[in-house]
Amino acid sequence: MEVRQIENFQIPNAVAHEITQEELQREFDYYRAQQMLETMFMFGMISVDEFNKITARNRKTFSPFLAEIMP
């Protein structure tokens, strides 16, 4: 099998977006909140249902970049 490099490849209708400091902070805050939530779940402090509800709320609160495609 031959592997070729595709030059000047662009995704159709893709819009270049430079991430702002605020967006970066929201991503970090979401990540930290989820880490704490996962720790609470692993130690049995919250149920699966609570975990899922809080995760959904975190996505709305912090608006991480890929929230629309997260399960």
C-alpha positions, 0 to 999 in steps of 0.5 A, spaced: 500 500 500 502 506 498 501 512 502 501 519 499 500 526 502 495 530 500 497 538 499 492 544 501 487 539 503 481 543 506 474 541 509 469 544 505 465 550 508 470 550 514 471 556 517 477 558 521 477 560 528 482 562 533 480 560 540 479 566 545 482 566 552 475 566 554 473 559 550 480 556 552 478 558 560 471 555 559 474 548 556 479 548 562 473 549 567 469 544 564 475 539 564 476 540 571 469 540 573 468 533 569 475 530 573 472 532 580 465 529 577 468 522 575 472 522 582 466 523 586 462 517 581 468 512 582 468 513 590 460 512 590 459 519 592 454 520 586 449 515 582 450 514 574 443 518 574 446 524 578 453 523 574 449 524 567 445 530 569 451 534 572 455 532 566 449 535 561 449 541 566 456 542 565 456 542 558 450 547 558 454 552 563 461 551 560 459 550 553 465 546 551 467 547 544 465 540 542 459 539 546 454 538 540 457 532 538 458 529 545 454 523 548 
